[in-house]
Amino acid sequence: MEIAKTVSMRSKDPITNVGCVIVDRNRVIVGTGFNGFETGAQETEELWKRPTKYTHVKHAEINAISHAKLSTKNNKIYVTLFPCVDCMSKIIETDVIDEIYYLDVYCDTKESLHMADLANIKTFRVNLAQF
């Protein structure tokens, strides 16, 4: 989870920095991502303002999945904020992620939690103070 927090610092979002790390069954990192614009996009201060940023920013989970080398089951995601419905849908679609570990929630997670339950994906809230 500390690595996900470090990855989140790559985000240029002035309000919410989110980081995500995907590890395989051997705990090897196979993908990382942070919330940000498409590769090569011309980032401006205006684009980072609400509500404009909501249509331009890719979430950390989507970026991590896009960059990951996923080929087998039993992968785990470590993310600083619990996945939204769209990200949960993408996680489920990969059909290789079995567990999600997260630090905080940003918005109502009821539907995302329900989706994870239906897909048999376990979710765990992490308290870094425990480590």
N, CA, C and O atoms as a MOPAC input file, in Angstrom:
PM7 MOZYME 1SCF
protein

 N      0.82700 1    -1.19300 1     0.00000 1
 C      0.00000 1     0.00000 1     0.00000 1
 C      0.87300 1     1.25900 1     0.00000 1
 O      0.50700 1     2.28400 1    -0.57600 1
 N      2.01600 1     1.16400 1     0.64700 1
 C      2.92500 1     2.31400 1     0.63900 1
 C      3.36500 1     2.64700 1    -0.78400 1
 O      3.54300 1     3.81800 1    -1.12200 1
 N      3.53800 1     1.63300 1    -1.61000 1
 C      3.91700 1     1.87400 1    -3.00300 1
 C      2.77200 1     2.57000 1    -3.74100 1
 O      3.01900 1     3.46800 1    -4.54700 1
 N      1.53100 1     2.17300 1    -3.48000 1
 C      0.37600 1     2.84300 1    -4.10000 1
 C      0.32800 1     4.30900 1    -3.68200 1
 O      0.02200 1     5.17900 1    -4.49800 1
 N      0.62800 1     4.58400 1    -2.41700 1
 C      0.66500 1     5.97500 1    -1.96200 1
 C      1.75700 1     6.75700 1    -2.68200 1
 O      1.55800 1     7.91400 1    -3.05200 1
 N      2.90500 1     6.12500 1    -2.87700 1
 C      4.00200 1     6.78300 1    -3.58300 1
 C      3.62600 1     7.03600 1    -5.04100 1
 O      3.89200 1     8.11400 1    -5.57200 1
 N      3.01100 1     6.05500 1    -5.68500 1
 C      2.57400 1     6.21100 1    -7.08500 1
 C      1.57100 1     7.35600 1    -7.20000 1
 O      1.57000 1     8.08000 1    -8.19600 1
 N      0.71700 1     7.52700 1    -6.18700 1
 C     -0.29200 1     8.59400 1    -6.23500 1
 C      0.34100 1     9.97500 1    -6.34000 1
 O     -0.29100 1    10.90500 1    -6.84200 1
 N      1.57200 1    10.12300 1    -5.87800 1
 C      2.25000 1    11.42300 1    -5.93300 1
 C      2.60100 1    11.83900 1    -7.35200 1
 O      2.96600 1    12.99100 1    -7.58500 1
 N      2.49600 1    10.91400 1    -8.30600 1
 C      2.74500 1    11.25100 1    -9.70300 1
 C      1.57200 1    12.02700 1   -10.31000 1
 O      1.72700 1    12.69700 1   -11.33200 1
 N      0.40800 1    11.93100 1    -9.67900 1
 C     -0.77300 1    12.63900 1   -10.17500 1
 C     -0.59300 1    14.14200 1   -10.00900 1
 O     -0.06600 1    14.61300 1    -9.00100 1
 N     -1.03700 1    14.87700 1   -11.00900 1
 C     -0.97300 1    16.34200 1   -10.95000 1
 C     -2.30300 1    16.94700 1   -10.51400 1
 O     -2.46500 1    18.16700 1   -10.51800 1
 N     -3.25000 1    16.09800 1   -10.13900 1
 C     -4.55300 1    16.59300 1    -9.68400 1
 C     -4.33500 1    17.42800 1    -8.43100 1
 O     -3.74400 1    16.94600 1    -7.46400 1
 N     -4.80100 1    18.66900 1    -8.43300 1
 C     -4.56900 1    19.54300 1    -7.27900 1
 C     -5.40000 1    19.17900 1    -6.04600 1
 O     -5.14300 1    19.70500 1    -4.96400 1
 N     -6.38700 1    18.29400 1    -6.18500 1
 C     -7.27600 1    17.98000 1    -5.06500 1
 C     -7.15400 1    16.53500 1    -4.60700 1
 O     -7.00600 1    16.28100 1    -3.41100 1
 N     -7.21300 1    15.58300 1    -5.53400 1
 C     -7.23800 1    14.17200 1    -5.17400 1
 C     -6.17100 1    13.41100 1    -5.94600 1
 O     -6.21400 1    13.33800 1    -7.17400 1
 N     -5.21300 1    12.84300 1    -5.21600 1
 C     -4.17900 1    12.01900 1    -5.83300 1
 C     -4.46300 1    10.56300 1    -5.48500 1
 O     -4.55500 1    10.19700 1    -4.31400 1
 N     -4.60000 1     9.74100 1    -6.51800 1
 C     -4.90700 1     8.32800 1    -6.32000 1
 C     -3.81800 1     7.49200 1    -6.97900 1
 O     -3.39200 1     7.76900 1    -8.10100 1
 N     -3.37600 1     6.45900 1    -6.25800 1
 C     -2.37800 1     5.54000 1    -6.79200 1
 C     -2.88500 1     4.12000 1    -6.72200 1
 O     -3.67800 1     3.77600 1    -5.84600 1
 N     -2.42500 1     3.29200 1    -7.65000 1
 C     -2.85900 1     1.89700 1    -7.71600 1
 C     -1.67000 1     1.02900 1    -8.10100 1
 O     -0.87900 1     1.38300 1    -8.97500 1
 N     -1.56000 1    -0.11900 1    -7.43000 1
 C     -0.52400 1    -1.10700 1    -7.74100 1
 C     -1.21000 1    -2.45200 1    -7.88400 1
 O     -2.05300 1    -2.81900 1    -7.06500 1
 N     -0.84900 1    -3.18100 1    -8.92300 1
 C     -1.36100 1    -4.54100 1    -9.11500 1
 C     -0.19200 1    -5.49900 1    -8.92100 1
 O      0.88000 1    -5.31300 1    -9.49600 1
 N     -0.41200 1    -6.52100 1    -8.10700 1
 C      0.61300 1    -7.53300 1    -7.89200 1
 C      0.06300 1    -8.90300 1    -8.29500 1
 O     -1.13400 1    -9.16600 1    -8.18700 1
 N      0.96400 1    -9.76200 1    -8.76000 1
 C      0.53600 1   -11.11100 1    -9.14200 1
 C      0.54700 1   -12.03400 1    -7.92300 1
 O      0.80100 1   -11.59000 1    -6.80300 1
 N      0.27500 1   -13.29000 1    -8.14300 1
 C      0.17000 1   -14.24300 1    -7.03300 1
 C      1.48200 1   -14.41300 1    -6.28300 1
 O      1.48900 1   -14.90700 1    -5.15600 1
 N      2.60100 1   -14.00700 1    -6.89500 1
 C      3.90300 1   -14.08700 1    -6.23800 1
 C      4.30000 1   -12.76300 1    -5.59500 1
 O      5.43300 1   -12.59100 1    -5.14500 1
 N      3.34700 1   -11.82900 1    -5.55900 1
 C      3.54100 1   -10.49800 1    -4.97800 1
 C      4.53100 1    -9.64100 1    -5.77100 1
 O      5.15700 1    -8.73000 1    -5.22900 1
 N      4.65700 1    -9.95200 1    -7.05800 1
 C      5.48800 1    -9.16300 1    -7.96300 1
 C      4.61200 1    -8.08500 1    -8.57800 1
 O      3.50500 1    -8.37400 1    -9.03400 1
 N      5.08700 1    -6.85700 1    -8.59800 1
 C      4.32500 1    -5.75600 1    -9.19300 1
 C      4.24800 1    -5.96100 1   -10.70100 1
 O      5.26800 1    -6.09500 1   -11.37700 1
 N      3.02200 1    -5.98400 1   -11.21300 1
 C      2.82100 1    -6.16900 1   -12.65600 1
 C      2.20800 1    -4.93800 1   -13.31800 1
 O      2.09600 1    -4.88500 1   -14.54300 1
 N      1.80900 1    -3.94700 1   -12.51500 1
 C      1.24700 1    -2.72700 1   -13.08200 1
 C      1.06300 1    -1.66000 1   -12.02000 1
 O      0.79100 1    -1.96200 1   -10.85800 1
 N      1.21500 1    -0.41400 1   -12.42700 1
 C      0.94500 1     0.72200 1   -11.54000 1
 C      0.19300 1     1.77700 1   -12.33200 1
 O      0.25600 1     1.81000 1   -13.56100 1
 N     -0.51200 1     2.63200 1   -11.62400 1
 C     -1.21700 1     3.72200 1   -12.28100 1
 C     -1.60300 1     4.79400 1   -11.28600 1
 O     -1.67800 1     4.54800 1   -10.08200 1
 N     -1.84600 1     5.97800 1   -11.80100 1
 C     -2.31700 1     7.10600 1   -10.99300 1
 C     -3.34700 1     7.85900 1   -11.80700 1
 O     -3.41800 1     7.70100 1   -13.02600 1
 N     -4.15100 1     8.68200 1   -11.13700 1
 C     -5.16000 1     9.43600 1   -11.86600 1
 C     -4.48500 1    10.56000 1   -12.65400 1
 O     -3.73500 1    11.37100 1   -12.11100 1
 N     -4.77800 1    10.57300 1   -13.94300 1
 C     -4.16400 1    11.57200 1   -14.80900 1
 C     -4.75300 1    11.53000 1   -16.20600 1
 O     -5.62700 1    10.71700 1   -16.50800 1
 N     -4.26000 1    12.41800 1   -17.04800 1
 C     -4.75100 1    12.52100 1   -18.41400 1
 C     -4.13400 1    11.44600 1   -19.30400 1
 O     -3.16600 1    10.78500 1   -18.92500 1
 N     -4.70500 1    11.28600 1   -20.47800 1
 C     -4.17200 1    10.35900 1   -21.47600 1
 C     -2.71900 1    10.72100 1   -21.77800 1
 O     -2.33600 1    11.88900 1   -21.70500 1
 N     -1.92700 1     9.73100 1   -22.11200 1
 C     -0.53900 1     9.96700 1   -22.48300 1
 C     -0.47900 1    10.94400 1   -23.64800 1
 O     -1.17000 1    10.77500 1   -24.65200 1
 N      0.34600 1    11.95500 1   -23.50200 1
 C      0.52300 1    12.94100 1   -24.55700 1
 C     -0.46700 1    14.09100 1   -24.53800 1
 O     -0.34900 1    15.01600 1   -25.34300 1
 N     -1.45100 1    14.05500 1   -23.63000 1
 C     -2.44500 1    15.13300 1   -23.56400 1
 C     -1.78500 1    16.42300 1   -23.07500 1
 O     -0.88400 1    16.39800 1   -22.23700 1
 N     -2.24300 1    17.52600 1   -23.60300 1
 C     -1.75600 1    18.83900 1   -23.16300 1
 C     -2.48300 1    19.21400 1   -21.87300 1
 O     -3.62900 1    19.66100 1   -21.90800 1
 N     -1.82100 1    19.03200 1   -20.74800 1
 C     -2.45600 1    19.32900 1   -19.46500 1
 C     -2.41900 1    20.83200 1   -19.20300 1
 O     -1.39100 1    21.49000 1   -19.36500 1
 N     -3.56700 1    21.34600 1   -18.79600 1
 C     -3.64300 1    22.74400 1   -18.42000 1
 C     -4.32400 1    22.85300 1   -17.06700 1
 O     -5.02700 1    21.94000 1   -16.63500 1
 N     -4.11100 1    23.96200 1   -16.41500 1
 C     -4.74700 1    24.19100 1   -15.12400 1
 C     -6.27200 1    24.15500 1   -15.26400 1
 O     -6.97600 1    23.69200 1   -14.36700 1
 N     -6.76400 1    24.64500 1   -16.39000 1
 C     -8.20500 1    24.67300 1   -16.64900 1
 C     -8.79700 1    23.26000 1   -16.70600 1
 O     -9.89100 1    23.02100 1   -16.19600 1
 N     -8.07000 1    22.32900 1   -17.32700 1
 C     -8.56800 1    20.95400 1   -17.43600 1
 C     -8.63800 1    20.24700 1   -16.08900 1
 O     -9.40200 1    19.29400 1   -15.93100 1
 N     -7.85100 1    20.70100 1   -15.11800 1
 C     -7.85800 1    20.06400 1   -13.79400 1
 C     -8.98200 1    20.57800 1   -12.91300 1
 O     -9.17700 1    20.07500 1   -11.80700 1
 N     -9.72200 1    21.56600 1   -13.38300 1
 C    -10.81800 1    22.11200 1   -12.57500 1
 C    -12.06800 1    21.26200 1   -12.71500 1
 O    -12.32600 1    20.67300 1   -13.76400 1
 N    -12.85000 1    21.21000 1   -11.62400 1
 C    -14.14300 1    20.52600 1   -11.65000 1
 C    -15.13800 1    21.40100 1   -12.38100 1
 O    -15.03700 1    22.62000 1   -12.24000 1
 N    -16.06400 1    20.91000 1   -13.12800 1
 C    -16.32100 1    19.51500 1   -13.46500 1
 C    -15.54700 1    19.02600 1   -14.68900 1
 O    -15.65200 1    17.85500 1   -15.05200 1
 N    -14.77300 1    19.90400 1   -15.33100 1
 C    -14.07700 1    19.54400 1   -16.57200 1
 C    -13.21100 1    18.30100 1   -16.41000 1
 O    -13.19400 1    17.44000 1   -17.28900 1
 N    -12.49700 1    18.20000 1   -15.30200 1
 C    -11.55900 1    17.08600 1   -15.14600 1
 C    -12.25100 1    15.72300 1   -15.17500 1
 O    -11.63200 1    14.72200 1   -15.53800 1
 N    -13.51600 1    15.67900 1   -14.80100 1
 C    -14.21700 1    14.39500 1   -14.73600 1
 C    -14.36600 1    13.73300 1   -16.10200 1
 O    -14.51600 1    12.51300 1   -16.18100 1
 N    -14.32800 1    14.50400 1   -17.15800 1
 C    -14.44800 1    13.92400 1   -18.49700 1
 C    -13.08800 1    13.64400 1   -19.14100 1
 O    -13.02800 1    13.00900 1   -20.19400 1
 N    -12.00900 1    14.10200 1   -18.53100 1
 C    -10.68400 1    13.96500 1   -19.13800 1
 C     -9.73900 1    13.04100 1   -18.38100 1
 O     -8.83700 1    12.46000 1   -18.98400 1
 N     -9.92500 1    12.89700 1   -17.09600 1
 C     -8.97700 1    12.15400 1   -16.27300 1
 C     -9.29500 1    10.66300 1   -16.27100 1
 O    -10.44300 1    10.25800 1   -16.09300 1
 N     -8.25500 1     9.85500 1   -16.47200 1
 C     -8.37900 1     8.39900 1   -16.33700 1
 C     -8.04100 1     8.05600 1   -14.88700 1
 O     -7.08400 1     8.58400 1   -14.32000 1
 N     -8.82500 1     7.18100 1   -14.30700 1
 C     -8.60400 1     6.79600 1   -12.90800 1
 C     -7.37900 1     5.89000 1   -12.78000 1
 O     -6.96200 1     5.23900 1   -13.73800 1
 N     -6.82300 1     5.86900 1   -11.58600 1
 C     -5.60600 1     5.10300 1   -11.31500 1
 C     -5.76600 1     3.62500 1   -11.65200 1
 O     -4.86000 1     3.01400 1   -12.21800 1
 N     -6.91300 1     3.05000 1   -11.30700 1
 C     -7.13200 1     1.62300 1   -11.56400 1
 C     -7.12000 1     1.31800 1   -13.05600 1
 O     -6.55700 1     0.31200 1   -13.48600 1
 N     -7.74100 1     2.18800 1   -13.84300 1
 C     -7.78600 1     1.99700 1   -15.29900 1
 C     -6.37900 1     2.09000 1   -15.87600 1
 O     -5.99400 1     1.28200 1   -16.72100 1
 N     -5.61000 1     3.08200 1   -15.41500 1
 C     -4.22700 1     3.21000 1   -15.88900 1
 C     -3.39500 1     1.99600 1   -15.49900 1
 O     -2.61400 1     1.49800 1   -16.31100 1
 N     -3.54900 1     1.51500 1   -14.27500 1
 C     -2.77900 1     0.35200 1   -13.82600 1
 C     -3.12900 1    -0.88300 1   -14.64900 1
 O     -2.24100 1    -1.62300 1   -15.07000 1
 N     -4.42000 1    -1.10500 1   -14.87800 1
 C     -4.85400 1    -2.26000 1   -15.67300 1
 C     -4.32800 1    -2.13600 1   -17.10500 1
 O     -3.88200 1    -3.12100 1   -17.69300 1
 N     -4.38200 1    -0.92800 1   -17.66100 1
 C     -3.91900 1    -0.70800 1   -19.03400 1
 C     -2.43400 1    -1.02100 1   -19.18800 1
 O     -2.00200 1    -1.49700 1   -20.23800 1
 N     -1.65700 1    -0.75300 1   -18.14600 1
 C     -0.20600 1    -0.94200 1   -18.21900 1
 C      0.26000 1    -2.28600 1   -17.66600 1
 O      1.43900 1    -2.62500 1   -17.77800 1
 N     -0.63900 1    -3.04200 1   -17.08000 1
 C     -0.26300 1    -4.28700 1   -16.41500 1
 C     -0.04500 1    -5.43500 1   -17.39500 1
 O     -0.57600 1    -5.45700 1   -18.50600 1
 N      0.74400 1    -6.36700 1   -16.93900 1
 C      0.96800 1    -7.62200 1   -17.65900 1
 C      0.17100 1    -8.69000 1   -16.92100 1
 O      0.71300 1    -9.42600 1   -16.09700 1
 N     -1.12300 1    -8.76800 1   -17.22600 1
 C     -2.01800 1    -9.70600 1   -16.54400 1
 C     -2.23700 1   -10.93000 1   -17.41000 1
 O     -2.72000 1   -10.82900 1   -18.53800 1
 N     -1.87400 1   -12.09900 1   -16.87200 1
 C     -2.07700 1   -13.30600 1   -17.66300 1
 C     -2.64800 1   -14.45800 1   -16.85400 1
 O     -3.16400 1   -15.41900 1   -17.42400 1
 N     -2.56400 1   -14.37400 1   -15.54700 1
 C     -3.05800 1   -15.46800 1   -14.71800 1
 C     -3.98200 1   -14.93700 1   -13.63300 1
 O     -4.05900 1   -13.73000 1   -13.40200 1
 N     -4.66300 1   -15.82500 1   -12.98900 1
 C     -5.56600 1   -15.46000 1   -11.88800 1
 C     -4.77000 1   -15.07800 1   -10.64700 1
 O     -3.54000 1   -15.12000 1   -10.63400 1
 N     -5.50500 1   -14.70700 1    -9.61200 1
 C     -4.94200 1   -14.44100 1    -8.28200 1
 C     -4.11500 1   -13.16400 1    -8.18000 1
 O     -3.15700 1   -13.11200 1    -7.40800 1
 N     -4.46600 1   -12.13400 1    -8.94600 1
 C     -3.82400 1   -10.83700 1    -8.80700 1
 C     -4.55400 1   -10.03400 1    -7.73400 1
 O     -5.73100 1   -10.26000 1    -7.45300 1
 N     -3.82600 1    -9.09800 1    -7.14700 1
 C     -4.39700 1    -8.22700 1    -6.12300 1
 C     -4.15300 1    -6.77500 1    -6.51800 1
 O     -3.13300 1    -6.43600 1    -7.11900 1
 N     -5.11800 1    -5.92700 1    -6.16200 1
 C     -4.98200 1    -4.49300 1    -6.39600 1
 C     -4.85600 1    -3.79800 1    -5.05000 1
 O     -5.59700 1    -4.08300 1    -4.11000 1
 N     -3.90100 1    -2.87900 1    -4.98000 1
 C     -3.74900 1    -1.99000 1    -3.83000 1
 C     -4.01200 1    -0.58900 1    -4.35600 1
 O     -3.30700 1    -0.11000 1    -5.24400 1
 N     -5.02900 1     0.06700 1    -3.80500 1
 C     -5.41800 1     1.38100 1    -4.32500 1
 C     -5.71300 1     2.31400 1    -3.14700 1
 O     -6.24200 1     1.89200 1    -2.11900 1
 N     -5.36000 1     3.58000 1    -3.31900 1
 C     -5.50900 1     4.51900 1    -2.20600 1
 C     -6.95800 1     4.92100 1    -1.96000 1
 O     -7.30300 1     5.30300 1    -0.84100 1
 N     -7.81300 1     4.84600 1    -2.97600 1
 C     -9.24600 1     5.10500 1    -2.81300 1
 C    -10.03600 1     3.93000 1    -3.38100 1
 O     -9.65900 1     3.36000 1    -4.40500 1
 N    -11.12600 1     3.57100 1    -2.71900 1
 C    -11.94100 1     2.45500 1    -3.19300 1
 C    -12.44000 1     2.73500 1    -4.60800 1
 O    -12.83400 1     3.86300 1    -4.90700 1
 N    -12.42900 1     1.73200 1    -5.48100 1
 C    -12.83200 1     1.93400 1    -6.87300 1
 C    -14.28600 1     2.38800 1    -7.04300 1
 O    -15.19200 1     1.93000 1    -6.34700 1
 N    -14.46800 1     3.29700 1    -7.98500 1
 C    -15.81400 1     3.72300 1    -8.36500 1
 C    -16.47600 1     2.59700 1    -9.16700 1
 O    -15.84100 1     1.58000 1    -9.44700 1
 N    -17.71500 1     2.77300 1    -9.52600 1
 C    -18.45700 1     1.75300 1   -10.27600 1
 C    -17.78700 1     1.44800 1   -11.62200 1
 O    -17.66700 1     0.28200 1   -11.99800 1
 N    -17.35600 1     2.47300 1   -12.34100 1
 C    -16.71400 1     2.24700 1   -13.64200 1
 C    -15.41900 1     1.45800 1   -13.49600 1
 O    -15.15100 1     0.54400 1   -14.27600 1
 N    -14.61400 1     1.81700 1   -12.49200 1
 C    -13.35500 1     1.09800 1   -12.27500 1
 C    -13.61700 1    -0.32800 1   -11.80300 1
 O    -12.91800 1    -1.25500 1   -12.21000 1
 N    -14.62000 1    -0.50600 1   -10.94700 1
 C    -14.95400 1    -1.85700 1   -10.48800 1
 C    -15.36900 1    -2.72300 1   -11.67100 1
 O    -15.00400 1    -3.89600 1   -11.74900 1
 N    -16.12600 1    -2.14500 1   -12.58100 1
 C    -16.53900 1    -2.87200 1   -13.77500 1
 C    -15.31500 1    -3.33400 1   -14.56600 1
 O    -15.26600 1    -4.47800 1   -15.01700 1
 N    -14.34100 1    -2.46500 1   -14.73300 1
 C    -13.12300 1    -2.80500 1   -15.48000 1
 C    -12.32200 1    -3.86600 1   -14.73000 1
 O    -11.77000 1    -4.77200 1   -15.35500 1
 N    -12.24800 1    -3.77100 1   -13.40800 1
 C    -11.55200 1    -4.77200 1   -12.59400 1
 C    -12.20200 1    -6.13500 1   -12.79200 1
 O    -11.51500 1    -7.13900 1   -12.97800 1
 N    -13.51900 1    -6.16300 1   -12.75000 1
 C    -14.26000 1    -7.41600 1   -12.92700 1
 C    -14.01600 1    -7.98000 1   -14.32800 1
 O    -13.83600 1    -9.18700 1   -14.48400 1
 N    -14.00900 1    -7.12400 1   -15.33900 1
 C    -13.80400 1    -7.55700 1   -16.72300 1
 C    -12.46300 1    -8.24700 1   -16.93600 1
 O    -12.35500 1    -9.12100 1   -17.79700 1
 N    -11.44500 1    -7.87700 1   -16.17500 1
 C    -10.12900 1    -8.51200 1   -16.36100 1
 C    -10.19400 1    -9.99500 1   -16.04900 1
 O     -9.45400 1   -10.79200 1   -16.62700 1
 N    -11.08000 1   -10.36300 1   -15.13500 1
 C    -11.28500 1   -11.75700 1   -14.71700 1
 C    -10.02100 1   -12.39400 1   -14.14100 1
 O     -9.88800 1   -13.61800 1   -14.15200 1
 N     -9.08700 1   -11.57400 1   -13.63800 1
 C     -7.87000 1   -12.11800 1   -13.03500 1
 C     -7.53500 1   -11.46900 1   -11.69500 1
 O     -6.51000 1   -11.78500 1   -11.09200 1
 N     -8.38900 1   -10.56900 1   -11.22900 1
 C     -8.14700 1    -9.88300 1    -9.96000 1
 C     -9.09900 1   -10.44900 1    -8.91700 1
 O    -10.31700 1   -10.43700 1    -9.09500 1
 N     -8.52800 1   -10.94100 1    -7.83100 1
 C     -9.31300 1   -11.61900 1    -6.80700 1
 C     -9.51700 1   -10.80900 1    -5.53000 1
 O    -10.46800 1   -11.04500 1    -4.78500 1
 N     -8.62200 1    -9.85200 1    -5.28000 1
 C     -8.69300 1    -9.08600 1    -4.03300 1
 C     -8.36400 1    -7.62800 1    -4.29500 1
 O     -7.52900 1    -7.29700 1    -5.13800 1
 N     -9.05000 1    -6.75800 1    -3.54300 1
 C     -8.80300 1    -5.31900 1    -3.60200 1
 C     -8.51100 1    -4.84000 1    -2.18400 1
 O     -9.29000 1    -5.08200 1    -1.26300 1
 N     -7.38300 1    -4.16000 1    -2.02100 1
 C     -7.01200 1    -3.54500 1    -0.74900 1
 C     -7.04800 1    -2.03700 1    -0.96500 1
 O     -6.51200 1    -1.53700 1    -1.95400 1
 N     -7.67800 1    -1.31100 1    -0.04400 1
 C     -7.82800 1     0.12200 1    -0.22700 1
 C     -7.65100 1     0.85700 1     1.10200 1
 O     -7.84900 1     0.28900 1     2.17600 1
 N     -7.27300 1     2.13700 1     1.00400 1
 C     -7.07400 1     2.95900 1     2.19900 1
 C     -8.32700 1     3.71400 1     2.60000 1
 O     -8.75200 1     3.65400 1     3.75400 1
 N     -8.91600 1     4.41900 1     1.65600 1
 C    -10.03700 1     5.31400 1     1.96000 1
 C    -11.15300 1     5.15000 1     0.93300 1
 O    -11.00100 1     4.47700 1    -0.08700 1
 N    -12.28200 1     5.79200 1     1.24100 1
 C    -13.38800 1     5.87000 1     0.29800 1
 C    -13.59700 1     7.33700 1    -0.05400 1
 O    -13.42000 1     8.22000 1     0.78500 1
 N    -13.97100 1     7.58200 1    -1.29200 1
 C    -14.16100 1     8.94700 1    -1.76600 1
 C    -15.64100 1     9.29600 1    -1.88300 1
 O    -16.05400 1    10.42300 1    -1.60800 1
 N    -16.41500 1     8.32300 1    -2.29000 1
 C    -17.84100 1     8.55600 1    -2.46800 1
 C    -18.59000 1     7.30400 1    -2.01900 1
 O    -17.99100 1     6.40100 1    -1.43600 1
 N    -19.85100 1     7.24600 1    -2.27600 1
 C    -20.66500 1     6.09600 1    -1.89300 1
 C    -20.13800 1     4.84300 1    -2.59600 1
 O    -20.06100 1     4.79100 1    -3.82300 1
 N    -19.78200 1     3.85200 1    -1.80900 1
 C    -19.19000 1     2.63500 1    -2.36800 1
 C    -20.16400 1     1.46600 1    -2.39600 1
 O    -19.78900 1     0.35500 1    -2.77100 1
 N    -21.39500 1     1.70500 1    -2.00900 1
 C    -22.36600 1     0.61200 1    -1.88400 1
 C    -22.46800 1    -0.21900 1    -3.16200 1
 O    -22.40100 1    -1.44700 1    -3.10800 1
 N    -22.62900 1     0.43400 1    -4.30100 1
 C    -22.79500 1    -0.29500 1    -5.56000 1
 C    -21.50700 1    -1.00500 1    -5.96900 1
 O    -21.54900 1    -2.14200 1    -6.43900 1
 N    -20.36900 1    -0.34600 1    -5.79400 1
 C    -19.09100 1    -0.98500 1    -6.11900 1
 C    -18.85100 1    -2.21700 1    -5.25200 1
 O    -18.38800 1    -3.24600 1    -5.74300 1
 N    -19.16500 1    -2.11100 1    -3.97200 1
 C    -19.02300 1    -3.26000 1    -3.07000 1
 C    -19.93600 1    -4.40500 1    -3.50400 1
 O    -19.53900 1    -5.57000 1    -3.48300 1
 N    -21.15700 1    -4.06100 1    -3.89400 1
 C    -22.10500 1    -5.07300 1    -4.35500 1
 C    -21.57300 1    -5.76800 1    -5.61700 1
 O    -21.66700 1    -6.98800 1    -5.74400 1
 N    -21.02100 1    -4.99300 1    -6.53500 1
 C    -20.46000 1    -5.54600 1    -7.76400 1
 C    -19.30900 1    -6.50700 1    -7.43900 1
 O    -19.21800 1    -7.59100 1    -8.01600 1
 N    -18.43300 1    -6.10100 1    -6.51200 1
 C    -17.31200 1    -6.95300 1    -6.12000 1
 C    -17.81900 1    -8.26100 1    -5.51800 1
 O    -17.29900 1    -9.33700 1    -5.81400 1
 N    -18.83800 1    -8.15400 1    -4.67000 1
 C    -19.45000 1    -9.35100 1    -4.06500 1
 C    -19.96300 1   -10.31100 1    -5.13200 1
 O    -19.69700 1   -11.51100 1    -5.08100 1
 N    -20.69800 1    -9.77300 1    -6.09400 1
 C    -21.25600 1   -10.60300 1    -7.16200 1
 C    -20.16800 1   -11.28200 1    -7.99200 1
 O    -20.35900 1   -12.38700 1    -8.50000 1
 N    -19.03100 1   -10.61100 1    -8.12200 1
 C    -17.93000 1   -11.15800 1    -8.92100 1
 C    -16.96900 1   -11.99500 1    -8.08000 1
 O    -15.96100 1   -12.49000 1    -8.58400 1
 N    -17.28800 1   -12.15000 1    -6.80100 1
 C    -16.46300 1   -12.94700 1    -5.89500 1
 C    -15.06700 1   -12.34700 1    -5.69000 1
 O    -14.08300 1   -13.07300 1    -5.55200 1
 N    -14.99900 1   -11.01700 1    -5.67200 1
 C    -13.75400 1   -10.31000 1    -5.40800 1
 C    -13.80500 1    -9.83300 1    -3.96000 1
 O    -14.74300 1    -9.14500 1    -3.55600 1
 N    -12.80000 1   -10.19900 1    -3.19600 1
 C    -12.74900 1    -9.80400 1    -1.78700 1
 C    -12.18800 1    -8.39700 1    -1.67700 1
 O    -11.27500 1    -8.02000 1    -2.41300 1
 N    -12.74600 1    -7.61900 1    -0.74400 1
 C    -12.26800 1    -6.25400 1    -0.52300 1
 C    -11.83800 1    -6.09800 1     0.92700 1
 O    -12.47000 1    -6.63400 1     1.83800 1
 N    -10.75000 1    -5.35500 1     1.12800 1
 C    -10.20100 1    -5.16200 1     2.46300 1
 C     -9.78200 1    -3.70900 1     2.64400 1
 O     -8.99300 1    -3.18200 1     1.86000 1
 N    -10.30600 1    -3.07300 1     3.67000 1
 C     -9.85100 1    -1.71900 1     3.99300 1
 C     -8.59300 1    -1.84500 1     4.83800 1
 O     -8.56700 1    -2.59100 1     5.81700 1
 N     -7.56000 1    -1.12200 1     4.46100 1
 C     -6.25700 1    -1.20400 1     5.11000 1
 C     -6.08500 1    -0.00700 1     6.03600 1
 O     -6.41900 1     1.12600 1     5.69000 1
 N     -5.55800 1    -0.28800 1     7.21100 1
 C     -5.18700 1     0.75900 1     8.15000 1
 C     -3.67800 1     0.71400 1     8.27700 1
 O     -3.13100 1    -0.20600 1     8.88500 1
 N     -2.99500 1     1.70900 1     7.70300 1
 C     -1.53500 1     1.68100 1     7.68900 1
 C     -0.94400 1     1.74700 1     9.09800 1
 O      0.20500 1     1.35600 1     9.30600 1
 N     -1.71200 1     2.23200 1    10.05300 1
 C     -1.22000 1     2.29400 1    11.42500 1
 C     -1.00500 1     0.89200 1    12.00100 1
 O     -0.26100 1     0.73400 1    12.96900 1
 N     -1.63500 1    -0.11000 1    11.42800 1
 C     -1.48000 1    -1.48700 1    11.89600 1
 C     -0.11400 1    -2.07100 1    11.55200 1
 O      0.30700 1    -3.05200 1    12.16300 1
 N      0.57900 1    -1.48500 1    10.58800 1
 C      1.83900 1    -2.05200 1    10.12200 1
 C      3.03500 1    -1.49500 1    10.84300 1
 O      4.16700 1    -1.88300 1    10.55300 1

